[in-house]
């Protein structure tokens, strides 16, 4: 999109980020009168003249264009107000509204990237800043979460720069016999089958300790609210305290990565994780605009490699995998997008296509089946049907092109007369 020289944003986005203008003179007059009655200093004579009907001097009315410092000072409430101004503008088309809202939500991230690139061009950027703040422990840089306004995020910052969170239920306490869990018991690596971590979470719903949210959901008939988690148990010292980037008892780091929004702890080395403000969950990857983008229609993060070929489907991720029935939005496994736009796990796709070549939801072909269809053409050309069926025609509906027509009768295969696909059904 277009960028402005001042903030690295589309000028129209900057216009909607402009704070609400001050009250008009008629709105401010009662307040001024009340202040005067209370003994406040009198207003200047020029203001009195304007109220009395005297000619007003020209007022500078140029639109305020927020720059880097202004955008960084904006809090979440101001960003939400900007989004509401875009939504309420009747002169904008729906597509333009979606574009502006998405750019407003990531405006801090865009500005952070602009500042980083300018710092690099000036020769003053630190090595860690070029990585966007997502890197090794102690690496300086701009955290994508902080740039997006997530003040609670503590992403790979040095121990000396952190502030321990206050315990929501009082002081920390020692758990005498903490049941340690392991990601790899042979190597003594703490965690579970889902994550490497040196702390366990206290489920706010049942007050029981589990290695992670997924372990809780597998063992209990209800689901854990990841955002409501407030306590953790350190497996290094056994202290139960507030969930955070460091243990309140031994000050050790339970994981390399911690998100104060999702309360995700992950100690896997070399794994890039980012928090998507639109999905409001952490995803595997380097970040939005780097190797992923968020599709507002599908409400999910997609790889930039499919940006041009992606087919949008309304809230596509908010459903279950058609093969294993797992909820896709929360799934940690890779997801495969079919040509028709439907989604399923990559592993489920590999197993499913061993015996099927049609989408389990809409029955369209899951790939280029032209070679297979040519084989069927050769097979049918060599077959001889009984005389009573030789000239018979059958009406079929093609699952690929959606058209109906008449095809030569066969006991198993009917080619679409329009696209020559054998992915048809008898009408």
C-alpha positions as CSV (number, residue, x, y, z in Angstrom):
1,X,0.0,0.0,0.0
2,X,0.9,3.7,0.0
3,X,3.3,5.0,2.7
4,X,3.7,8.4,4.2
5,X,7.1,9.9,4.8
6,X,6.2,10.7,8.4
7,X,5.0,7.4,9.9
8,X,5.5,4.7,7.2
9,X,1.7,4.3,6.9
10,X,-0.9,4.8,4.3
11,X,-2.0,8.5,4.6
12,X,-5.6,7.4,4.9
13,X,-4.7,5.1,7.8
14,X,-2.8,8.0,9.5
15,X,-6.0,10.1,9.1
16,X,-8.1,7.7,11.0
17,X,-5.4,7.4,13.7
18,X,-5.8,11.1,14.4
19,X,-7.1,11.6,18.0
20,X,-10.7,12.9,18.5
21,X,-10.7,16.7,18.0
22,X,-11.2,19.0,21.0
23,X,-14.7,20.2,21.9
24,X,-16.1,23.1,19.9
25,X,-16.5,26.6,21.4
26,X,-20.2,26.1,22.1
27,X,-19.4,22.8,23.9
28,X,-16.6,24.3,25.9
29,X,-18.4,27.5,26.9
30,X,-20.5,26.1,29.8
31,X,-17.4,24.5,31.3
32,X,-15.5,27.8,31.0
33,X,-18.4,29.7,32.7
34,X,-18.4,27.2,35.5
35,X,-14.7,27.5,36.0
36,X,-14.9,31.3,36.2
37,X,-17.6,31.0,38.8
38,X,-15.4,28.8,40.8
39,X,-12.6,31.3,40.8
40,X,-10.6,30.2,37.9
41,X,-8.6,32.7,35.9
42,X,-10.6,34.7,33.4
43,X,-10.4,33.8,29.7
44,X,-8.5,36.1,27.3
45,X,-10.3,39.1,25.9
46,X,-10.2,37.6,22.4
47,X,-12.3,34.6,23.5
48,X,-14.9,37.0,25.1
49,X,-15.1,38.9,21.8
50,X,-15.8,35.7,19.9
51,X,-18.6,34.7,22.2
52,X,-20.1,38.2,21.8
53,X,-20.3,37.8,18.1
54,X,-17.1,39.7,17.0
55,X,-15.4,38.4,13.8
56,X,-13.2,35.3,14.5
57,X,-9.6,35.2,13.4
58,X,-8.7,32.4,11.0
59,X,-8.0,29.1,12.8
60,X,-5.3,26.7,11.6
61,X,-7.3,23.6,10.5
62,X,-4.7,21.3,8.9
63,X,-5.2,17.7,9.7
64,X,-2.8,16.2,12.3
65,X,-0.7,13.4,10.8
66,X,0.6,11.2,13.6
67,X,4.3,10.2,13.3
68,X,6.3,7.5,14.9
69,X,6.3,8.9,18.4
70,X,2.5,9.6,18.3
71,X,1.7,6.1,17.1
72,X,3.9,4.5,19.8
73,X,2.2,6.5,22.4
74,X,-1.2,5.3,21.3
75,X,-2.7,2.7,23.6
76,X,-5.2,-0.1,22.8
77,X,-8.2,2.1,23.5
78,X,-7.1,4.7,21.0
79,X,-6.5,2.0,18.3
80,X,-10.0,0.6,19.0
81,X,-11.4,4.1,18.6
82,X,-9.7,4.5,15.3
83,X,-11.2,1.1,14.1
84,X,-14.6,2.3,15.2
85,X,-14.2,5.5,13.2
86,X,-13.4,3.5,10.1
87,X,-16.4,1.1,10.7
88,X,-18.7,4.1,11.1
89,X,-17.5,5.9,7.9
90,X,-20.4,5.5,5.3
91,X,-18.2,6.7,2.5
92,X,-15.9,3.6,2.6
93,X,-16.4,0.4,0.7
94,X,-16.3,-2.9,2.7
95,X,-13.0,-3.9,1.1
96,X,-11.4,-0.6,1.9
97,X,-12.7,-0.8,5.4
98,X,-11.1,-4.2,5.9
99,X,-7.8,-2.9,4.5
100,X,-7.8,0.2,6.8
101,X,-8.7,-1.8,9.9
102,X,-6.0,-4.3,9.4
103,X,-3.4,-1.6,8.8
104,X,-4.6,0.2,12.0
105,X,-4.3,-2.9,14.1
106,X,-0.7,-3.5,12.9
107,X,0.3,0.2,12.7
108,X,2.7,-0.1,15.6
109,X,4.4,-3.1,14.0
110,X,4.7,-1.3,10.7
111,X,6.2,1.8,12.4
112,X,8.6,-0.4,14.3
113,X,9.8,-2.0,11.1
114,X,10.2,1.5,9.5
115,X,12.3,2.6,12.4
116,X,14.4,-0.5,12.3
117,X,15.1,-0.1,8.6
118,X,16.0,3.6,9.1
119,X,18.3,2.7,11.9
120,X,20.0,0.1,9.7
121,X,20.4,2.6,6.9
122,X,22.0,5.0,9.4
123,X,24.4,2.3,10.6
124,X,23.1,2.3,14.2
125,X,21.1,-0.9,14.4
126,X,22.2,-3.6,16.7
127,X,22.5,-7.1,15.3
128,X,19.5,-8.3,17.3
129,X,17.3,-5.5,16.1
130,X,17.4,-6.9,12.5
131,X,15.8,-10.0,13.7
132,X,12.7,-8.2,14.9
133,X,13.4,-9.0,18.5
134,X,12.5,-12.7,18.1
135,X,15.8,-14.5,18.7
136,X,18.1,-15.8,21.3
137,X,17.9,-15.0,25.0
138,X,19.2,-11.5,25.8
139,X,19.3,-10.4,22.1
140,X,18.3,-6.7,21.9
141,X,15.7,-5.7,19.4
142,X,12.1,-4.6,18.9
143,X,9.7,-7.3,20.0
144,X,6.8,-7.7,17.6
145,X,4.4,-8.1,20.6
146,X,5.6,-4.8,22.2
147,X,5.3,-3.1,18.8
148,X,1.7,-4.2,18.5
149,X,0.8,-2.9,21.9
150,X,1.0,-6.0,24.0
151,X,2.6,-4.5,27.1
152,X,2.5,-7.7,29.0
153,X,4.7,-9.6,26.6
154,X,8.2,-10.7,27.8
155,X,9.9,-12.1,24.7
156,X,13.5,-13.2,25.0
157,X,14.6,-10.2,27.1
158,X,17.5,-10.3,29.6
159,X,16.6,-11.4,33.2
160,X,17.7,-8.0,34.5
161,X,15.2,-6.2,32.4
162,X,12.1,-8.1,33.6
163,X,9.7,-7.2,36.3
164,X,8.1,-10.1,38.1
165,X,4.3,-10.2,38.0
166,X,2.4,-9.8,41.2
167,X,0.8,-13.0,42.5
168,X,-3.0,-12.7,41.9
169,X,-3.8,-14.8,45.0
170,X,-1.1,-13.7,47.4
171,X,2.5,-14.7,48.0
172,X,4.3,-17.6,46.4
173,X,4.2,-21.0,48.1
174,X,6.3,-24.1,48.0
175,X,4.7,-27.2,46.6
176,X,6.3,-30.0,48.7
177,X,6.0,-32.9,46.3
178,X,5.6,-31.5,42.8
179,X,5.1,-34.2,40.2
180,X,7.6,-33.5,37.5
181,X,6.8,-34.3,33.9
182,X,9.3,-34.9,31.1
183,X,9.5,-34.2,27.4
184,X,12.4,-36.6,27.2
185,X,12.9,-38.5,30.4
186,X,16.1,-40.2,29.2
187,X,17.8,-36.8,28.7
188,X,16.1,-35.2,31.8
189,X,14.3,-32.6,29.7
190,X,11.2,-31.2,31.5
191,X,7.9,-30.7,29.8
192,X,5.4,-33.0,28.2
193,X,4.7,-34.6,24.8
194,X,3.5,-31.2,23.5
195,X,6.1,-28.8,24.8
196,X,9.5,-28.4,26.4
197,X,9.2,-26.3,29.6
198,X,10.4,-26.2,33.2
199,X,7.0,-25.2,34.7
200,X,3.5,-26.6,34.9
201,X,0.3,-24.6,34.7
202,X,-2.4,-24.4,37.4
203,X,-5.7,-24.7,35.6
204,X,-8.0,-21.9,36.7
205,X,-11.1,-24.0,36.1
206,X,-10.3,-27.0,38.4
207,X,-7.2,-25.7,40.3
208,X,-5.2,-28.8,39.3
209,X,-1.7,-28.8,37.9
210,X,-1.0,-29.9,34.4
211,X,2.1,-29.7,32.2
212,X,0.3,-27.7,29.6
213,X,-3.2,-26.7,28.3
214,X,-3.4,-29.6,25.8
215,X,-2.6,-32.1,28.5
216,X,-5.4,-30.7,30.6
217,X,-7.9,-30.9,27.7
218,X,-6.9,-34.5,27.0
219,X,-7.4,-35.6,30.7
220,X,-10.5,-33.5,31.6
221,X,-14.0,-33.3,30.2
222,X,-13.7,-29.5,29.9
223,X,-11.3,-27.1,28.3
224,X,-8.8,-24.8,29.9
225,X,-9.1,-21.1,29.3
226,X,-5.5,-20.1,28.3
227,X,-6.1,-16.4,29.0
228,X,-7.3,-17.0,32.6
229,X,-4.2,-18.8,33.8
230,X,-2.6,-16.9,36.6
231,X,-0.4,-19.5,38.4
232,X,2.4,-22.0,37.5
233,X,4.5,-24.5,39.5
234,X,8.2,-24.3,38.8
235,X,9.7,-27.8,38.3
236,X,13.2,-26.5,39.3
237,X,12.4,-25.3,42.8
238,X,8.8,-26.5,43.3
239,X,7.4,-23.0,44.1
240,X,3.8,-22.3,43.1
241,X,3.6,-18.6,42.1
242,X,2.4,-16.2,39.4
243,X,2.8,-17.3,35.8
244,X,5.5,-15.3,34.1
245,X,8.8,-15.3,32.3
246,X,10.7,-16.0,35.5
247,X,9.9,-18.1,38.6
248,X,9.0,-16.1,41.7
249,X,10.9,-18.5,43.8
250,X,14.3,-19.2,42.1
251,X,14.1,-16.5,39.4
252,X,14.9,-19.1,36.8
253,X,13.4,-18.9,33.3
254,X,10.9,-21.8,32.7
255,X,11.2,-21.4,28.9
256,X,12.9,-19.4,26.2
257,X,9.6,-18.1,25.0
258,X,6.8,-16.7,27.1
259,X,3.6,-14.9,26.0
260,X,1.8,-13.0,28.8
261,X,-1.4,-13.1,26.7
262,X,-1.7,-16.8,25.9
263,X,0.5,-17.9,28.8
264,X,2.4,-20.1,26.4
265,X,5.8,-21.4,27.6
266,X,8.0,-23.1,25.0
267,X,11.7,-24.0,25.6
268,X,12.3,-25.5,22.1
269,X,15.6,-24.0,20.8
270,X,15.5,-22.6,17.2
271,X,11.7,-22.5,17.1
272,X,10.2,-19.1,16.0
273,X,6.9,-18.1,17.6
274,X,4.9,-15.0,17.2
275,X,1.6,-13.8,18.7
276,X,-1.0,-12.9,16.1
277,X,-3.2,-10.0,17.4
278,X,-6.1,-11.0,15.1
279,X,-6.1,-14.7,16.0
280,X,-5.2,-13.7,19.6
281,X,-3.1,-16.9,19.9
282,X,0.6,-17.7,19.4
283,X,1.6,-19.2,16.0
284,X,4.8,-20.9,14.8
285,X,6.7,-18.6,12.5
286,X,8.8,-15.4,12.4
287,X,5.8,-13.1,12.3
288,X,3.2,-11.2,10.3
289,X,4.7,-9.7,7.1
290,X,7.8,-11.8,7.4
291,X,6.7,-15.3,6.6
292,X,3.0,-15.2,7.4
293,X,0.0,-13.0,6.7
294,X,-3.4,-12.9,8.4
295,X,-6.4,-13.4,6.1
296,X,-9.3,-11.3,7.6
297,X,-11.9,-13.3,5.7
298,X,-10.7,-16.7,6.8
299,X,-9.7,-15.3,10.2
300,X,-6.4,-17.3,10.2
301,X,-2.7,-16.9,9.5
302,X,-1.4,-18.2,6.2
303,X,2.0,-18.6,4.7
304,X,3.2,-15.9,2.4
305,X,3.9,-18.6,-0.1
306,X,0.2,-19.0,-0.8
307,X,-0.6,-15.3,-0.7
308,X,-1.4,-15.1,-4.5
309,X,-3.1,-18.5,-4.8
310,X,-5.1,-18.5,-1.5
311,X,-8.9,-18.9,-1.8
312,X,-10.7,-17.1,1.0
313,X,-13.5,-18.9,2.8
314,X,-15.4,-17.2,5.6
315,X,-14.0,-18.2,9.0
316,X,-12.4,-21.3,7.4
317,X,-10.2,-22.2,10.4
318,X,-13.1,-22.1,12.8
319,X,-14.0,-25.7,12.1
320,X,-12.8,-29.3,12.6
321,X,-10.5,-31.3,10.4
322,X,-12.8,-33.4,8.2
323,X,-10.6,-36.4,8.7
324,X,-9.7,-36.5,12.4
325,X,-12.3,-34.0,13.7
326,X,-9.7,-31.9,15.7
327,X,-10.5,-28.2,16.0
328,X,-8.2,-26.6,13.4
329,X,-7.9,-23.1,15.0
330,X,-6.1,-24.5,18.1
331,X,-4.2,-27.2,16.3
332,X,-0.4,-27.2,16.5
333,X,0.0,-29.5,13.5
334,X,0.6,-28.3,9.9
335,X,-2.5,-27.6,7.9
336,X,-3.1,-28.3,4.2
337,X,-5.2,-26.0,2.0
338,X,-7.0,-27.8,-0.8
339,X,-7.6,-26.2,-4.2
340,X,-11.3,-25.8,-3.3
341,X,-10.3,-23.8,-0.2
342,X,-11.1,-26.4,2.5
343,X,-8.5,-27.1,5.2
344,X,-7.3,-30.3,6.9
345,X,-4.2,-31.5,8.6
346,X,-1.2,-32.2,6.3
347,X,-0.8,-35.6,7.9
348,X,-4.5,-36.4,7.5
349,X,-4.3,-35.3,3.9
350,X,-1.4,-37.7,3.3
351,X,-3.4,-40.6,4.8
352,X,-6.7,-39.7,3.1
353,X,-5.3,-39.3,-0.4
354,X,-3.9,-42.9,-0.3
355,X,-7.5,-44.0,-1.1
356,X,-9.4,-40.9,-2.2
357,X,-8.8,-38.0,-4.6
358,X,-11.9,-35.9,-3.8
359,X,-12.4,-33.3,-1.0
360,X,-14.2,-34.9,1.9
361,X,-16.4,-31.8,2.2
362,X,-17.3,-30.7,-1.3
363,X,-16.1,-33.7,-3.4
364,X,-14.0,-31.6,-5.8
365,X,-10.7,-33.1,-6.9
366,X,-7.9,-32.4,-4.4
367,X,-5.2,-32.0,-7.2
368,X,-4.4,-32.2,-10.9
369,X,-6.0,-35.5,-11.9
370,X,-5.5,-35.1,-15.6
371,X,-3.0,-38.1,-15.9
372,X,-5.4,-40.3,-14.0
373,X,-8.4,-39.2,-16.2
374,X,-6.3,-39.9,-19.4
375,X,-5.7,-43.4,-18.1
376,X,-9.4,-43.9,-17.7
377,X,-10.0,-42.6,-21.2
378,X,-7.6,-45.3,-22.5
379,X,-9.2,-48.0,-20.4
380,X,-12.8,-47.2,-21.6
381,X,-11.7,-46.9,-25.2
382,X,-10.5,-50.5,-25.1
383,X,-13.7,-51.9,-23.4
384,X,-16.7,-53.2,-25.3
385,X,-20.0,-53.0,-23.6
386,X,-22.9,-55.5,-24.2
387,X,-25.0,-54.5,-27.3
388,X,-28.0,-53.5,-25.1
389,X,-25.8,-50.8,-23.4
390,X,-23.7,-49.7,-26.4
391,X,-25.7,-46.7,-27.4
392,X,-27.1,-45.8,-24.0
393,X,-26.4,-42.3,-22.4
394,X,-26.4,-41.3,-18.8
395,X,-27.0,-37.9,-17.2
396,X,-24.3,-36.9,-14.8
397,X,-23.3,-33.9,-12.6
398,X,-19.6,-33.0,-12.5
399,X,-18.2,-32.3,-9.0
400,X,-15.3,-30.3,-10.5
401,X,-17.0,-27.8,-12.9
402,X,-20.5,-28.0,-11.4
403,X,-22.1,-28.6,-14.8
404,X,-24.5,-31.4,-15.8
405,X,-24.7,-33.2,-19.1
406,X,-25.0,-36.6,-20.8
407,X,-22.1,-39.1,-20.9
408,X,-21.7,-42.5,-22.5
409,X,-23.1,-45.2,-20.1
410,X,-20.6,-47.2,-18.1
411,X,-20.9,-49.4,-15.0
412,X,-18.3,-47.3,-13.0
413,X,-16.9,-44.3,-14.9
414,X,-18.7,-41.4,-16.6
415,X,-16.7,-38.5,-18.1
416,X,-18.0,-35.0,-17.8
417,X,-18.8,-33.7,-21.4
418,X,-17.6,-30.2,-20.5
419,X,-14.2,-30.7,-18.6
420,X,-13.5,-34.4,-19.2
421,X,-13.3,-35.0,-15.5
422,X,-14.4,-38.4,-14.2
423,X,-15.2,-36.9,-10.8
424,X,-18.9,-37.1,-11.6
425,X,-22.1,-38.6,-10.1
426,X,-25.1,-40.0,-11.7
427,X,-28.2,-37.8,-11.6
